Amino acid sequence: MRFAAAVIGTASLLVFGALVVVVLWSSPGFLKGGYGLIMESEAHDSVAATHRKLLVRGEENVEQPDRIWGEKCSRSDIVIDQGPTAPLPSGIPTYTVEIMNVCVTGCNISRIHLTCGWFSSATLVNPRVFKRLRYNDCLVNDGKPLVNGGTISFEYANTFLYPLKVSHVSCY
């Protein structure tokens, strides 16, 4: 009787162990080098460096080109990178944003609007560079053209990073 109980107990542990391995192996965090039952967005660790600025390109900002035949440019020709920088003396985190025109057809892009929620900053951001017009609508470069290959950047301070995504552009 004792032998049968030991066999059943061992078999139960083996089945449970196999189940744990299957669950961990199928977890997105485990497959991407994470630590098991971690959501995919949590599996991306960022490295902090106080001596240099690190910019992280968010996956939510990556779009596939959606050009219609004959169009010179699209929203996907504007790339937004942002990442943490050294905090203010008060401890408020700061972030650097770079907005780049990567148009392959050589186009200049104007009236660049971003979705930005209730964007605000504890430090002044030059409104000619970036300003919130209304909820979820921010204007880049005062609506003026961002030349092909050009980059515009600014820094803001807030307790969290604002997700920024291109919502509208005009090409010429």
MOKA-V236595 format. One record per residue. N is the residue number from 1. SS is DSSP state (helix for helix, strand for strand, loop for the rest). NEAR is the number of other ideal C-beta (glycine too) atoms within 10 Angstrom. Layout:
n=N ss=SS near=NEAR
n=N ss=SS near=NEAR
This chain:
n=1 ss=loop near=5
n=2 ss=helix near=6
n=3 ss=helix near=7
n=4 ss=helix near=8
n=5 ss=helix near=9
n=6 ss=helix near=10
n=7 ss=helix near=10
n=8 ss=helix near=10
n=9 ss=helix near=10
n=10 ss=helix near=10
n=11 ss=helix near=10
n=12 ss=helix near=10
n=13 ss=helix near=10
n=14 ss=helix near=10
n=15 ss=helix near=10
n=16 ss=helix near=10
n=17 ss=helix near=10
n=18 ss=helix near=10
n=19 ss=helix near=10
n=20 ss=helix near=11
n=21 ss=helix near=11
n=22 ss=helix near=10
n=23 ss=helix near=12
n=24 ss=helix near=15
n=25 ss=helix near=10
n=26 ss=helix near=9
n=27 ss=loop near=18
n=28 ss=helix near=14
n=29 ss=helix near=18
n=30 ss=helix near=17
n=31 ss=helix near=12
n=32 ss=loop near=11
n=33 ss=loop near=9
n=34 ss=loop near=18
n=35 ss=loop near=12
n=36 ss=loop near=12
n=37 ss=loop near=12
n=38 ss=loop near=15
n=39 ss=loop near=10
n=40 ss=helix near=13
n=41 ss=helix near=11
n=42 ss=helix near=12
n=43 ss=helix near=17
n=44 ss=loop near=14
n=45 ss=loop near=8
n=46 ss=loop near=9
n=47 ss=loop near=6
n=48 ss=loop near=9
n=49 ss=loop near=12
n=50 ss=loop near=8
n=51 ss=loop near=5
n=52 ss=loop near=7
n=53 ss=loop near=16
n=54 ss=loop near=13
n=55 ss=loop near=15
n=56 ss=strand near=15
n=57 ss=loop near=13
n=58 ss=loop near=16
n=59 ss=helix near=9
n=60 ss=helix near=11
n=61 ss=helix near=18
n=62 ss=loop near=11
n=63 ss=loop near=14
n=64 ss=loop near=7
n=65 ss=loop near=11
n=66 ss=loop near=9
n=67 ss=loop near=13
n=68 ss=loop near=6
n=69 ss=loop near=4
n=70 ss=loop near=5
n=71 ss=loop near=12
n=72 ss=loop near=14
n=73 ss=loop near=23
n=74 ss=loop near=19
n=75 ss=helix near=17
n=76 ss=helix near=17
n=77 ss=helix near=24
n=78 ss=strand near=22
n=79 ss=strand near=16
n=80 ss=strand near=21
n=81 ss=strand near=18
n=82 ss=strand near=23
n=83 ss=strand near=18
n=84 ss=strand near=17
n=85 ss=strand near=20
n=86 ss=loop near=14
n=87 ss=loop near=12
n=88 ss=loop near=12
n=89 ss=loop near=6
n=90 ss=loop near=7
n=91 ss=loop near=7
n=92 ss=loop near=14
n=93 ss=loop near=16
n=94 ss=strand near=17
n=95 ss=strand near=21
n=96 ss=strand near=16
n=97 ss=strand near=22
n=98 ss=strand near=16
n=99 ss=strand near=24
n=100 ss=strand near=16
n=101 ss=strand near=22
n=102 ss=loop near=14
n=103 ss=loop near=22
n=104 ss=loop near=9
n=105 ss=loop near=11
n=106 ss=loop near=10
n=107 ss=loop near=20
n=108 ss=loop near=18
n=109 ss=strand near=27
n=110 ss=strand near=17
n=111 ss=strand near=17
n=112 ss=strand near=26
n=113 ss=strand near=18
n=114 ss=strand near=26
n=115 ss=strand near=16
n=116 ss=loop near=22
n=117 ss=loop near=13
n=118 ss=loop near=9
n=119 ss=loop near=19
n=120 ss=loop near=12
n=121 ss=loop near=17
n=122 ss=loop near=13
n=123 ss=loop near=12
n=124 ss=loop near=9
n=125 ss=loop near=18
n=126 ss=loop near=9
n=127 ss=loop near=10
n=128 ss=loop near=13
n=129 ss=loop near=15
n=130 ss=strand near=24
n=131 ss=strand near=16
n=132 ss=strand near=19
n=133 ss=strand near=11
n=134 ss=strand near=8
n=135 ss=loop near=11
n=136 ss=loop near=15
n=137 ss=strand near=16
n=138 ss=strand near=21
n=139 ss=strand near=20
n=140 ss=strand near=26
n=141 ss=helix near=18
n=142 ss=helix near=13
n=143 ss=helix near=14
n=144 ss=loop near=14
n=145 ss=loop near=17
n=146 ss=strand near=23
n=147 ss=loop near=15
n=148 ss=loop near=16
n=149 ss=loop near=11
n=150 ss=loop near=15
n=151 ss=strand near=13
n=152 ss=strand near=18
n=153 ss=strand near=15
n=154 ss=strand near=18
n=155 ss=strand near=15
n=156 ss=strand near=22
n=157 ss=strand near=18
n=158 ss=loop near=15
n=159 ss=loop near=8
n=160 ss=loop near=7
n=161 ss=loop near=15
n=162 ss=loop near=19
n=163 ss=loop near=14
n=164 ss=loop near=23
n=165 ss=strand near=16
n=166 ss=strand near=21
n=167 ss=strand near=14
n=168 ss=strand near=12
n=169 ss=strand near=22
n=170 ss=strand near=13
n=171 ss=strand near=16
n=172 ss=loop near=10
